[in-house]
Amino acid sequence: MKTYQSMHVSESGQARQGDDAIVLHAIDTRRREILGIIGLVVLGGALLSPRSVLAASVSGLSNTEASAGLKEALIKGSETAVNLLGQPGGFLDNAKVRIPLPEGLKKAQAVLRMMGRGQQAEELEVAMNRAAESAVQEARPLLVNAVQTMTVQDAKGILTGGDDSVTTYFKGKTQTPLAQRFLPIVSKEIDKLGLAQMYNQYAGQAAQFGVIRKEDANVQQYVTRKALDGLYLMIGEQERSIRADPIGTGSAILRKVFGAVK
């Protein structure tokens, strides 16, 4: 009798274990299915993310198309920027790029007026902007050369980059040689004014004590730097305009290239 009961208990235990195993297997299977679904959702989201779609769109362009489209855009943008800034009032009448007096002179304007030199300060500010308008014309050949020597990788990097990718590219390629070209032209205009020479003399001393920033202690170098800043700013604006409305450019290759990255 005891043997029969023991056998019955043993069989019941095995049955329960079997049922438990079936339940655990079902739970594990369901868990795997859920994880699989989650994985597909995550993967699908990654594949459809803006960056992935953008990369896929650009990769669909041929190297020739990507390079030709971007080069056309950059030449258009840089030429427009140079034309806008190089005309009379290009810097002086544009609040975005107008070059103000160096900080040291701005602080001293009230004193200069008291000394009867207020008009000299105003003349210097006008001359600074006129000098920038003259110098910026020198940018054209260097900007075009930077575009013409652009590699395919440079082109695709700019296309998939941010709104400042063109500015970053141009700065890296042209900032130093442009500064070398701008400075003599700026100096020729600025050196005519005695106030600039006087400022440089005192600003140089003040910069040694931290009263004036070293980069602002020379009017000619200050104007050169500001002229470059204005040029790159305007080029960036032209780029954003083309990106936003490639159809408006009237160029088929620009519509195709920049349409792929919208």
C-alpha positions as CSV (number, residue, x, y, z in Angstrom):
1,M,0.0,0.0,0.0
2,K,2.8,2.4,0.9
3,T,4.6,1.5,-2.2
4,Y,1.5,2.3,-4.3
5,Q,1.1,5.7,-2.5
6,S,4.7,6.5,-3.1
7,M,4.4,5.7,-6.7
8,H,1.3,7.8,-7.0
9,V,3.0,10.8,-5.3
10,S,6.0,10.5,-7.5
11,E,3.9,10.4,-10.7
12,S,1.9,13.4,-9.5
13,G,5.1,15.4,-8.9
14,Q,6.5,14.5,-12.3
15,A,3.3,15.6,-13.9
16,R,3.4,19.0,-12.1
17,Q,7.1,19.4,-13.1
18,G,6.1,18.7,-16.7
19,D,3.3,21.2,-16.5
20,D,5.7,23.8,-15.0
21,A,8.2,23.2,-17.8
22,I,5.5,23.7,-20.5
23,V,4.4,27.0,-18.8
24,L,8.0,28.2,-18.5
25,H,8.7,27.3,-22.1
26,A,5.6,29.2,-23.3
27,I,6.6,32.2,-21.2
28,D,10.1,32.1,-22.6
29,T,8.8,31.8,-26.2
30,R,6.4,34.8,-25.7
31,R,9.3,36.9,-24.2
32,R,11.5,36.2,-27.2
33,E,8.6,37.2,-29.5
34,I,8.1,40.5,-27.6
35,L,11.9,41.2,-27.7
36,G,12.0,40.5,-31.4
37,I,9.2,42.9,-32.0
38,I,10.9,45.6,-29.9
39,G,14.1,45.0,-31.8
40,L,12.4,45.4,-35.2
41,V,10.8,48.7,-34.0
42,V,14.1,50.0,-32.8
43,L,15.9,49.0,-36.0
44,G,13.2,50.4,-38.1
45,G,13.4,53.7,-36.2
46,A,17.1,53.8,-36.8
47,L,16.8,53.1,-40.5
48,L,14.1,55.8,-40.9
49,S,15.8,58.4,-38.7
50,P,16.5,61.7,-40.5
51,R,20.3,61.2,-40.4
52,S,20.0,57.7,-41.9
53,V,17.6,58.8,-44.6
54,L,19.8,61.8,-45.4
55,A,22.9,59.6,-45.7
56,A,20.9,57.1,-47.9
57,S,19.6,60.0,-50.1
58,V,23.1,61.4,-50.6
59,S,24.6,58.0,-51.2
60,G,22.1,57.6,-54.0
61,L,23.7,60.5,-55.9
62,S,26.7,59.8,-58.1
63,N,30.0,61.3,-57.1
64,T,29.9,63.5,-60.2
65,E,26.4,64.8,-59.3
66,A,27.3,65.5,-55.6
67,S,30.5,67.2,-56.5
68,A,29.1,69.2,-59.5
69,G,25.9,70.3,-57.5
70,L,27.8,71.5,-54.5
71,K,30.5,73.3,-56.5
72,E,27.9,75.2,-58.4
73,A,26.1,76.1,-55.2
74,L,29.4,77.3,-53.5
75,I,30.5,79.3,-56.5
76,K,27.0,80.9,-56.7
77,G,26.9,81.6,-53.0
78,S,30.5,83.0,-52.8
79,E,30.1,85.2,-55.8
80,T,26.9,86.6,-54.5
81,A,28.4,87.3,-51.1
82,V,31.4,89.1,-52.7
83,N,29.2,91.2,-54.9
84,L,27.0,92.2,-52.1
85,L,29.8,93.2,-49.8
86,G,32.1,94.6,-52.4
87,Q,29.7,97.3,-53.5
88,P,29.6,100.8,-51.9
89,G,27.8,100.4,-48.6
90,G,28.3,96.6,-48.6
91,F,29.7,96.7,-45.1
92,L,28.8,100.2,-44.0
93,D,25.1,100.0,-44.7
94,N,24.5,96.4,-43.6
95,A,23.9,96.1,-39.9
96,K,24.8,92.4,-40.0
97,V,28.4,93.0,-41.1
98,R,29.1,96.7,-40.4
99,I,32.4,97.0,-38.7
100,P,32.2,99.1,-35.5
101,L,35.1,100.9,-33.9
102,P,37.4,98.7,-31.8
103,E,36.2,98.5,-28.2
104,G,38.9,100.8,-27.0
105,L,37.9,103.6,-29.4
106,K,34.2,103.1,-28.7
107,K,34.9,103.7,-25.0
108,A,37.0,106.7,-25.8
109,Q,34.4,108.3,-28.2
110,A,33.0,110.7,-25.5
111,V,36.5,111.9,-24.6
112,L,37.4,112.3,-28.3
113,R,34.3,114.5,-28.7
114,M,35.3,116.6,-25.7
115,M,38.7,117.0,-27.3
116,G,37.1,118.0,-30.6
117,R,38.0,114.8,-32.3
118,G,34.6,113.2,-32.5
119,Q,34.5,113.6,-36.3
120,Q,37.8,111.8,-36.6
121,A,36.3,108.8,-34.9
122,E,33.3,108.8,-37.3
123,E,35.6,109.2,-40.3
124,L,37.7,106.2,-39.1
125,E,34.6,104.0,-38.8
126,V,33.6,104.9,-42.3
127,A,37.1,104.3,-43.6
128,M,37.2,100.9,-41.9
129,N,34.1,99.7,-43.7
130,R,35.2,101.2,-47.0
131,A,38.5,99.4,-46.6
132,A,36.6,96.1,-46.1
133,E,34.5,96.7,-49.2
134,S,37.6,97.2,-51.2
135,A,39.5,94.2,-49.8
136,V,36.7,91.7,-50.1
137,Q,37.0,91.8,-53.9
138,E,40.3,89.9,-53.5
139,A,38.4,87.0,-52.1
140,R,36.8,85.9,-55.4
141,P,39.8,83.9,-56.9
142,L,40.7,82.2,-53.7
143,L,37.1,81.2,-53.0
144,V,36.7,79.8,-56.5
145,N,40.0,77.9,-56.2
146,A,38.9,76.4,-52.9
147,V,35.7,75.1,-54.7
148,Q,37.6,73.8,-57.7
149,T,40.0,71.8,-55.6
150,M,37.3,70.3,-53.5
151,T,37.4,66.4,-53.3
152,V,34.3,64.2,-53.6
153,Q,34.6,63.4,-49.9
154,D,34.7,67.1,-49.1
155,A,31.5,67.5,-51.1
156,K,29.5,64.7,-49.5
157,G,30.7,65.8,-46.1
158,I,29.4,69.3,-46.7
159,L,26.1,68.1,-48.0
160,T,25.5,66.0,-45.0
161,G,26.9,68.5,-42.5
162,G,25.1,71.3,-40.6
163,D,24.2,74.8,-41.8
164,D,27.8,76.0,-41.1
165,S,29.6,73.2,-43.0
166,V,30.3,75.5,-45.9
167,T,31.7,78.3,-43.7
168,T,33.9,75.8,-41.9
169,Y,35.2,74.4,-45.2
170,F,35.9,77.9,-46.6
171,K,37.6,79.1,-43.4
172,G,39.9,76.1,-43.4
173,K,40.9,76.6,-47.0
174,T,41.0,80.4,-47.3
175,Q,41.2,82.2,-44.0
176,T,45.0,82.6,-43.8
177,P,45.6,83.5,-47.5
178,L,42.7,85.9,-47.5
179,A,43.9,87.7,-44.4
180,Q,47.3,88.1,-46.1
181,R,45.6,89.6,-49.2
182,F,43.2,91.8,-47.2
183,L,45.7,93.4,-44.8
184,P,47.7,95.5,-47.3
185,I,44.4,96.9,-48.9
186,V,43.0,97.7,-45.5
187,S,46.2,99.2,-44.3
188,K,46.4,101.5,-47.4
189,E,43.0,103.0,-46.5
190,I,43.4,103.1,-42.8
191,D,46.9,104.5,-42.7
192,K,45.6,107.8,-44.3
193,L,44.0,108.7,-41.0
194,G,46.1,109.9,-38.1
195,L,43.6,108.7,-35.5
196,A,44.3,105.0,-36.5
197,Q,48.0,105.5,-36.0
198,M,47.4,107.2,-32.6
199,Y,45.1,104.4,-31.6
200,N,47.6,101.7,-32.5
201,Q,50.2,103.4,-30.4
202,Y,48.2,103.6,-27.2
203,A,46.2,100.4,-27.7
204,G,49.4,98.4,-28.0
205,Q,50.4,99.6,-24.6
206,A,47.0,99.1,-23.1
207,A,46.9,95.5,-24.4
208,Q,49.9,94.6,-22.4
209,F,48.0,95.4,-19.3
210,G,44.8,93.6,-20.4
211,V,42.8,96.8,-20.8
212,I,42.2,96.0,-24.5
213,R,42.2,92.6,-26.2
214,K,45.4,91.9,-28.1
215,E,43.5,91.1,-31.3
216,D,41.8,94.6,-31.1
217,A,45.0,96.5,-30.4
218,N,45.8,97.1,-34.1
219,V,43.1,98.8,-36.3
220,Q,44.3,97.2,-39.6
221,Q,44.3,93.7,-38.2
222,Y,41.0,94.3,-36.5
223,V,39.3,95.4,-39.7
224,T,40.9,92.5,-41.7
225,R,39.4,90.0,-39.2
226,K,36.0,91.6,-39.2
227,A,35.9,91.7,-43.0
228,L,36.6,88.0,-43.1
229,D,33.9,87.4,-40.5
230,G,31.4,89.3,-42.6
231,L,32.4,87.5,-45.8
232,Y,31.9,84.0,-44.2
233,L,28.6,85.2,-42.6
234,M,27.2,86.2,-46.0
235,I,28.5,83.0,-47.7
236,G,26.7,81.0,-45.0
237,E,23.5,82.9,-45.6
238,Q,23.7,82.2,-49.3
239,E,24.2,78.5,-48.6
240,R,21.2,78.3,-46.3
241,S,19.1,80.1,-49.0
242,I,20.0,77.5,-51.6
243,R,19.4,74.6,-49.2
244,A,16.0,76.0,-48.3
245,D,14.9,76.6,-51.9
246,P,17.0,74.8,-54.5
247,I,14.2,75.1,-57.0
248,G,14.4,78.8,-56.8
249,T,18.0,78.8,-58.1
250,G,16.8,77.6,-61.6
251,S,19.5,75.0,-61.7
252,A,18.6,71.4,-62.5
253,I,21.7,69.9,-60.7
254,L,21.1,72.0,-57.6
255,R,17.5,70.9,-57.5
256,K,18.6,67.3,-57.6
257,V,21.5,67.5,-55.2
258,F,19.9,69.7,-52.5
259,G,16.5,68.1,-53.0
260,A,18.2,64.8,-51.9
261,V,19.3,66.4,-48.6
262,K,16.0,68.2,-47.7
